[in-house]
């Protein structure tokens, strides 16, 4: 089976929520030397992006999208140990990651976490619906380099500003970089809340996080 067939097949298997097919193709990717990083981003990640679009159009519903996420996680479990760190980014640092308070959407955050982990970052996963104080106290107690926050809902975006304020109140804003992501977030929002960076997807998150670490260490 060729690379294109495997990547397209993985993408389709995620859309179909076909866990068995996802596992089979992930194993096939490893066996035939397809790059694991590419298989995750262009197979699994691309499949989940299609699911989001189909949901928005009303062509699929929540149960289907949750099955797709399970199928994606099954493939990623197989692929993740095979990611080459150099492929993803060289800088390493300590990252706390979580979904902001009030928001239960964690599929995208999990994808970002897996890619950062595979790239060699030390990860503290705070989970989803994370209280503002938890982001702040973990940043302080664990001396993290990057506070990475995700949200999928417009209603929970202000929580990101509260975290930035909390970091300032605890006098640790200068010690950390703040990275934000999720569908309603953009560069303009980063400026408005005085965060440091935005990443559009998991692959960009690795690149941006590496750059943020360089900036922190270059001071
Ligand atoms: Co709901 N949901 N949901 N949902 N859900 C959305 C987000 C919504 C856009 C659907 C819609 O109305 N069109 C809408 C939000 C509207 C808004 O705020 N503007 C919505 C709503 C309203 C709700 C409820 C309120 C519904 C209700 O109960 N009435 C409710 C909220 C519950 C709560 O959180 N308190 C709800 C519930 C749910 C489920 C639980 C059923 C389920 C989530 C399951 C789970 O996550 N465990 C769910 C789902 C699946 C979705 C959609 C369909 C898909 C989201 C997804 O997982 N996409 C979504 C519609 C959509 O997105 N089109 C929708 C795949 C994922 C890989 O993409 O998360 O965007 P995404 O991640 C991307 C990038 O954004 C980026 O990287 C990833 C790709 O590489 N990224 C980062 C994400 N985080 C990042 C962090 C970074 C960097 C990049 O750095 C730190």
Boltz pocket constraint, residues with backbone or C-beta under 6 A from the ligand:
constraints:
  - pocket:
      binder: B
      contacts: [[A, 45], [A, 48], [A, 49], [A, 51], [A, 52], [A, 53], [A, 55], [A, 56], [A, 62], [A, 65], [A, 66], [A, 102], [A, 103], [A, 104], [A, 105], [A, 106], [A, 107], [A, 108], [A, 109], [A, 111], [A, 112], [A, 148], [A, 149], [A, 150], [A, 151], [A, 152], [A, 153], [A, 154], [A, 155], [A, 179], [A, 180], [A, 181], [A, 182], [A, 183], [A, 184], [A, 198], [A, 199], [A, 200], [A, 201], [A, 202], [A, 203], [A, 205]]
      max_distance: 6.0
